[in-house]
């Protein structure tokens, strides 16, 4: 922002200790408290996820959280309580009520193994409490995996272990793919550097310069061996 000419002196966190009655935009005095960077309800300052984010920003570091890839509730159409096209005298009775659970019906499937989504696992999804949590996830635009008692019996340790193993396998596959990509990129950089040195030494020795396309077909070990041979020839010539 400063590069764009903004006279920015400092930044601070709004609502650091939470707020009261902002759910009604302060039009009602119901003492409804919502935490900010800290939650003060216990009488002690309890840091929230916002606090961790602010500390990360202050340290000029990247902040990661499973909910960040998704749009917040303020980007959803049902954030509006009243239909703005409704006449003013009917606003009290015209509320948006159409909400579906389809966005929460996310299963841990093979097709999603490479997805970055990390859904909230809700056990007992067919019960009242499970349905309530699914509704909360929907309202907050958080993906969730809703499992009923047939899919996950929380009283059966073996059922829980099977599900945990399935999740670990998927996470392991994702981690392996990430490591493989990073390793491949690192090898690509090393090969590129080796190819550049080989062509430079060939030019210094007056030898024919190998084409980059043919050199890239060789393994890193083969390139390293060729580079060592050329370095030895150059030392012999300069001896």
ZATOR-372242 format. One line per 2 residues: number of its first residue (from 0); for each residue y, z, x of N, C-alpha, C. Coordinates in steps of 0.2 Angstrom, whole numbers, plus 5000, padded with zeros to 4 digits. Each point is the difference from the previous one (the first is absolute). Layout:
REM residues N
NUM	Y/Z/X/Y/Z/X/Y/Z/X ~ ...;
//
This chain:
REM residues 239
0	4994/5000/5004/5006/5000/4996/5006/5000/5004 ~ 5000/5004/5006/5006/5000/5004/5001/4993/5003;
2	4994/4996/5002/5001/4993/5002/5003/4996/4995 ~ 5000/5001/4994/5003/4996/4995/5007/5003/4998;
4	5003/5004/5004/5006/5003/5000/5002/5006/4995 ~ 4994/5003/4998/5001/5006/4996/5001/5006/5004;
6	5006/5003/4999/5002/5006/5004/4995/5006/4998 ~ 4994/5000/5002/4995/5005/4998/5000/5006/5005;
8	5002/5006/4998/5000/5005/5005/4994/5005/5000 ~ 4997/5000/4994/4994/5004/5000/4996/4999/4993;
10	4994/5002/5000/4996/5000/4994/4997/5006/4998 ~ 4999/5002/4994/4998/5006/4998/4995/4999/4994;
12	4996/5005/4998/4995/4999/4995/5003/5004/4993 ~ 5000/4996/4995/5003/5002/4994/4994/5004/4997;
14	5002/5005/4996/4995/5004/4996/4995/5004/5005 ~ 5002/5003/5005/4996/5002/5006/4996/5006/4997;
16	5003/5004/4996/4996/5006/4997/4997/4999/4993 ~ 5001/4994/4998/4998/4999/4993/5005/5000/4995;
18	4999/4998/4994/5005/5000/4995/4998/5002/4993 ~ 5004/5002/4995/4999/5002/4994/5002/4995/4995;
20	4996/4999/4995/5002/4996/4994/5002/4993/5001 ~ 4997/4997/5006/5002/4993/5001/4995/4996/4996;
22	4995/5002/4997/4996/4996/4996/5003/4998/4994 ~ 5005/5004/4998/5004/4998/4994/5007/4998/5002;
24	5001/4998/5007/5007/4999/5003/5005/5005/4998 ~ 4998/5006/5000/5004/5006/4999/5003/5000/4993;
26	4997/4997/4995/5003/5000/4993/4997/5006/4996 ~ 4994/5003/5003/4997/5006/4997/5000/5005/5005;
28	5001/5006/4998/4999/5006/5005/4994/5004/4998 ~ 4994/4997/5003/4994/5003/4999/4997/5003/5006;
30	5004/5000/5005/4997/5003/5007/4994/4997/5002 ~ 5000/4993/5000/4994/4997/5002/5001/4998/5007;
32	4996/5003/5005/5001/4999/5007/4995/4995/5003 ~ 5003/4996/5004/4996/4995/5004/5002/5001/5008;
34	4994/5000/5004/5001/5001/5007/5004/4994/5003 ~ 5003/5002/5006/5003/4994/5004/4996/5000/5007;
36	5004/5000/5005/4996/5001/5007/4997/5006/5000 ~ 5002/5005/4997/4997/5007/5000/4999/5002/4992;
38	4994/5004/4999/4999/5003/4994/5001/5007/5001 ~ 5005/5003/4995/5002/5007/5001/4997/5004/4995;
40	4995/4998/4996/4998/5004/4994/4996/5006/5002 ~ 4997/5000/5006/4996/5006/5002/5005/5005/5003;
42	5006/4999/5001/5004/5005/5003/5001/4998/5008 ~ 4996/4996/5002/5000/4997/5007/5001/4993/5000;
44	5003/4997/5005/5001/4993/5001/4993/4997/5002 ~ 4997/4996/4995/4994/4996/5002/5002/4993/5001;
46	4998/4997/5006/5002/4993/5001/4996/4996/4996 ~ 5003/4994/4997/4996/4995/4997/4999/4994/5004;
48	4997/4995/4997/5000/4994/5004/5006/4997/5001 ~ 5005/5001/4996/5007/4997/5002/5003/5004/5006;
50	4998/5006/5001/5002/5003/5006/4997/4997/5007 ~ 4994/4999/4999/4996/4996/5006/5003/4993/5001;
52	5002/4997/4995/5003/4993/5001/5007/5001/5003 ~ 5004/5005/4998/5007/5001/5003/4999/5002/5007;
54	4995/5004/5002/4999/5002/5007/4998/4994/5004 ~ 4996/4995/4997/4998/4994/5004/5006/4996/5001;
56	5004/4999/4995/5006/4996/5000/5005/5002/5006 ~ 5001/5007/5000/5004/5003/5005/4998/4999/5007;
58	4993/4999/5001/4997/4999/5006/4999/4993/5002 ~ 5003/4996/4995/5000/4992/5001/4993/4998/5001;
60	4996/5003/4995/4993/4998/5000/4998/4997/4993 ~ 4994/4996/5000/4998/4997/4994/4997/5005/4996;
62	5001/5000/4993/4997/5005/4996/4994/4996/4996 ~ 4994/5003/4999/4995/4997/4997/4998/5005/4994;
64	4998/4997/4994/4998/5004/4995/4996/4995/4995 ~ 4994/5002/4997/4996/4996/4996/5004/4997/4994;
66	5005/5003/4998/5004/4998/4994/5005/4995/5001 ~ 5002/4999/5007/5006/4996/5001/4999/4992/4999;
68	4994/4998/5000/4999/4992/4998/5001/4999/4993 ~ 5001/5005/4996/5000/4998/4993/5007/5001/4997;
70	5002/4997/4995/5007/5001/4997/5000/5006/4996 ~ 5006/5003/5000/5001/5007/4997/5000/4999/4993;
72	5000/5005/4996/5001/5000/4993/5007/4997/4997 ~ 5005/5000/5005/5006/4998/4998/5000/4992/5000;
74	4995/4997/5002/4999/4993/5000/4996/4997/4994 ~ 4998/5005/4996/4995/4998/4994/5005/4999/4994;
76	4997/4996/4996/5004/4999/4994/5000/5006/4995 ~ 4995/5004/5000/5000/5006/4996/5004/5006/5002;
78	5004/4999/5005/5004/5005/5003/5006/5001/4994 ~ 5001/4995/4996/5005/5000/4995/4997/5004/4994;
80	5003/5005/4998/4998/5004/4994/5001/4996/4993 ~ 5006/4997/5000/5002/4997/4994/5001/4993/5001;
82	4999/4996/4995/5000/4993/5000/5008/4998/5000 ~ 5003/4997/5005/5007/4999/5000/5002/4995/4995;
84	4996/4996/4997/5002/4996/4994/5000/5003/4993 ~ 4998/5006/5000/4999/5004/4994/5007/5002/4998;
86	5002/5000/4993/5007/5002/4998/5000/5008/5002 ~ 5006/5002/5001/5002/5007/5002/4997/5005/4996;
88	5001/4999/4993/4997/5005/4995/4993/5000/5000 ~ 4996/4996/5003/4993/5000/5000/4997/5002/5007;
90	5004/5002/5004/4997/5001/5007/4996/5006/5000 ~ 5001/5005/4996/4996/5006/5000/4992/4999/4998;
92	4999/4994/4996/4993/4999/4998/4997/4994/5004 ~ 5003/4996/5004/4998/4995/5003/4998/5001/5007;
94	4994/5003/5002/4998/5001/5006/4995/4995/5003 ~ 5000/4999/5006/4995/4996/5003/4993/5004/5001;
96	4995/4997/4997/4994/5004/5000/4994/4996/5003 ~ 5001/4994/5001/4994/4995/5002/4999/5001/5008;
98	4994/5004/5001/4998/5001/5007/4993/4999/5000 ~ 4997/4997/5005/4993/4998/5001/4997/5004/5006;
100	4994/5000/5000/4996/5004/5006/4998/4995/5004 ~ 5001/4993/4999/4997/4995/5004/5002/5001/5007;
102	5006/5002/5002/5002/5000/5007/4997/5006/5003 ~ 4997/5004/4997/4996/5006/5003/4993/4999/5001;
104	4997/4995/4996/4993/4998/5001/4998/4997/5006 ~ 5001/5003/5006/4999/4997/5006/4993/5003/5003;
106	4996/4996/5001/4993/5002/5003/5000/4998/5007 ~ 4996/5004/5004/4999/4999/5007/4994/4995/5001;
108	5003/4994/5000/4995/4994/5000/5000/4996/5006 ~ 4995/4996/5001/5000/4996/5007/5006/4996/5000;
110	5002/4997/4995/5006/4995/5000/5006/5004/5003 ~ 5001/5007/4999/5006/5003/5002/4999/5004/5007;
112	4994/4998/5003/4999/5004/5007/5005/4999/5005 ~ 5004/4994/4999/5005/4998/5005/5007/5002/4998;
114	5000/5003/4994/5007/5001/4996/5003/5006/5004 ~ 5006/5001/5000/5004/5005/5003/5000/5006/4995;
116	4998/4999/4994/5001/5005/4995/4996/5006/5001 ~ 5003/5006/4999/4996/5006/5000/5000/5004/4994;
118	4996/4998/4995/5001/5003/4993/4998/5007/5000 ~ 5003/5004/4995/4998/5007/4999/4994/5000/4996;
120	4995/5004/5003/4994/5000/4996/5000/5006/4995 ~ 4999/4998/4994/5000/5004/4994/4993/5001/4997;
122	4997/5006/5001/4993/5001/4997/5001/5003/4993 ~ 4995/4999/4996/5000/5002/4993/5005/4996/4996;
124	5000/4993/5002/5005/4996/4997/5000/5000/4992 ~ 4994/5001/4997/4999/4999/4993/5003/5007/4996;
126	5001/5005/5004/5002/5006/4997/5008/5000/4999 ~ 5002/5006/4997/5007/5000/4998/5004/5001/5006;
128	4998/5004/5005/5004/5001/5006/5000/4994/5005 ~ 4994/4996/5000/5000/4994/5004/5004/4995/4997;
130	5000/4999/4993/5005/4995/4997/5007/5002/5001 ~ 5002/5007/5000/5007/5002/5002/5002/4998/5007;
132	4996/5001/5005/5001/4998/5006/5001/4992/5001 ~ 4996/4997/4997/5000/4992/5000/5007/4998/4997;
134	5002/5003/4995/5006/4999/4996/5006/5001/5005 ~ 5000/5006/5004/5005/5001/5005/5000/4995/5005;
136	4994/4998/5003/5000/4995/5005/5003/4993/4997 ~ 4999/4999/4994/5003/4993/4997/5007/5001/5000;
138	5003/5005/4997/5007/5001/5000/5003/5000/5006 ~ 4997/5002/5006/5003/5000/5006/4998/4994/5004;
140	4996/4995/4997/4998/4994/5003/4996/5001/5006 ~ 4996/5005/5000/4995/5002/5005/4993/4997/4999;
142	4997/4996/5004/4993/4998/4998/4995/5006/5000 ~ 4996/5000/4996/4995/5005/4999/4993/4997/4999;
144	4995/5004/5002/4993/4998/4999/4997/5005/4995 ~ 4999/4999/4993/4998/5004/4995/4993/5000/4999;
146	4996/5005/5002/4993/5000/4999/4998/5005/4995 ~ 4995/4998/4996/4998/5005/4995/4994/5004/5002;
148	4997/5004/4996/4994/5004/5003/4994/4996/5002 ~ 4999/4995/4997/4994/4995/5002/5001/4997/5006;
150	5007/4999/5002/5001/4997/5007/5000/5005/5005 ~ 5003/5006/4998/5000/5005/5005/4999/5007/4997;
152	4995/5003/5001/4998/5007/4998/5002/5005/5005 ~ 5006/5003/4998/5003/5005/5005/4995/5006/5001;
154	4995/5001/4996/4996/5006/5000/4994/4998/5004 ~ 4999/4993/5002/4995/4998/5004/5002/4998/5007;
156	4998/5004/5005/5003/4999/5007/4997/4993/5003 ~ 4994/4998/4998/4998/4993/5002/5004/4994/4997;
158	5003/5001/4994/5004/4995/4997/5007/5000/5004 ~ 5002/5005/5002/5007/5000/5004/4999/4998/5007;
160	4994/5001/5003/4998/4998/5006/5000/4992/5000 ~ 4997/4997/4995/4999/4993/5000/5007/4997/4999;
162	5004/5002/4996/5007/4997/5000/5004/5001/5006 ~ 4999/5006/5003/5004/5001/5007/4997/4995/5005;
164	4994/4999/5000/4997/4995/5005/5003/4993/4999 ~ 5000/4998/4993/5003/4994/4999/5007/4999/5002;
166	5004/5005/4999/5007/5000/5002/5000/4999/5007 ~ 4996/5004/5004/5000/5000/5007/4998/4994/5003;
168	4995/4996/4997/4998/4994/5002/5006/4995/4999 ~ 5004/5000/4995/5005/4995/4999/5006/5002/5005;
170	5001/5006/5001/5006/5002/5004/4998/4998/5007 ~ 4993/5001/5002/4998/4998/5007/5001/4992/5001;
172	4998/4996/4995/5001/4993/5000/5007/4998/5001 ~ 5004/5003/4996/5007/4999/5001/5003/5001/5007;
174	4998/5006/5003/5002/5002/5006/4997/4996/5005 ~ 4994/4998/5000/4997/4995/5004/5003/4993/5000;
176	5002/4998/4994/5004/4994/5000/5007/5000/5004 ~ 5003/5006/4999/5007/5001/5003/4999/5000/5007;
178	4995/5004/5003/4999/5000/5007/4998/4994/5003 ~ 4996/4996/4996/4998/4993/5002/5006/4995/5001;
180	5005/5001/4995/5006/4996/5001/5004/5002/5006 ~ 5001/5006/5000/5004/5003/5006/4997/4998/5007;
182	4993/5000/5000/4997/4999/5006/5001/4992/5002 ~ 4999/4996/4994/5000/4993/5001/5007/4998/5003;
184	5005/5003/4997/5007/4999/5002/5001/5002/5007 ~ 4998/5005/5002/5000/5003/5007/4997/4995/5005;
186	4994/4998/4998/4996/4995/5004/5004/4993/5001 ~ 5003/4998/4994/5004/4994/5000/5006/5000/5005;
188	5003/5006/5000/5006/5001/5004/4997/5000/5008 ~ 4995/5003/5001/4997/5000/5007/4998/4993/5002;
190	4997/4996/4995/4998/4993/5002/5006/4996/5001 ~ 5005/5001/4996/5006/4996/5001/5004/5001/5007;
192	5000/5007/5002/5003/5001/5007/4995/4998/5005 ~ 4994/5000/4999/4995/4997/5006/5001/4993/5000;
194	5001/4996/4995/5000/4993/5000/5007/4998/5003 ~ 5005/5004/4999/5007/4998/5003/4999/5001/5008;
196	4997/5006/5002/4999/5001/5007/4996/4994/5003 ~ 4994/4998/4997/4996/4995/5003/5004/4994/5001;
198	5004/4998/4995/5003/4993/5000/5006/5001/5006 ~ 5003/5006/5001/5005/5001/5005/4997/4999/5007;
200	4994/5003/5001/4997/5000/5006/4997/4993/5002 ~ 4998/4997/4995/4997/4993/5001/5006/4995/5002;
202	5006/5002/4997/5006/4996/5002/5002/5001/5007 ~ 5000/5007/5002/5002/5002/5007/4995/4997/5005;
204	4993/5000/4998/4995/4997/5005/5000/4992/5000 ~ 5004/4997/4995/5000/4993/5000/4994/4997/4997;
206	4996/5004/4996/4994/4998/4997/5002/4997/4993 ~ 4996/4997/4997/5001/4997/4993/5000/5006/4995;
208	5005/5000/4996/5001/5005/4995/4996/5000/4994 ~ 4996/5005/4999/4995/4999/4994/5004/5001/4993;
210	4998/4996/4995/5003/5000/4994/4999/5007/4996 ~ 5005/5002/4997/5000/5007/4997/4994/5000/4994;
212	4999/4994/4997/4995/5000/4995/4993/5001/5002 ~ 4999/4997/5006/4993/5001/5003/4999/5008/5003;
214	5006/5002/5002/4999/5007/5003/4999/5005/4995 ~ 5003/4999/4994/4999/5005/4994/4993/5000/4997;
216	4996/4995/5002/4993/5000/4998/4996/5005/5004 ~ 5003/5001/5006/4996/5005/5004/5001/5007/4998;
218	4995/5004/5002/5001/5007/4999/5005/5004/5005 ~ 5001/5006/4998/5005/5003/5004/4997/5002/5007;
220	4993/5001/5000/4997/5001/5007/5000/4994/5004 ~ 4999/4994/4997/5000/4994/5004/5007/4998/5002;
222	5005/5001/4996/5007/4999/5003/5002/5005/5006 ~ 4997/5006/4999/5002/5005/5005/4996/4998/5007;
224	4994/4997/4999/4997/4998/5006/5003/4994/5003 ~ 5003/4995/4996/5003/4994/5003/5007/5003/5003;
226	5003/5005/4997/5006/5002/5003/4999/5003/5007 ~ 4995/5004/5000/4998/5003/5007/4999/4995/5005;
228	4996/4995/4998/4999/4994/5005/5006/4997/5003 ~ 5005/4999/4995/5006/4997/5002/5004/5004/5004;
230	5000/5007/4999/5004/5004/5004/4997/5001/5007 ~ 4994/4999/5000/4996/5001/5007/5002/4993/5004;
232	5001/4994/4997/5001/4994/5003/5008/5001/5003 ~ 5004/5003/4995/5007/5000/5002/5001/5005/5006;
234	4996/5005/5001/5000/5005/5005/4998/4996/5007 ~ 4995/4996/4999/4997/4997/5006/5005/4995/5002;
236	5003/4996/4996/5005/4995/5002/5006/5003/5003 ~ 5002/5006/4998/5006/5004/5003/4998/5004/5006;
238	4994/5000/5002/4998/5005/5005/5002/4996/5007;
//
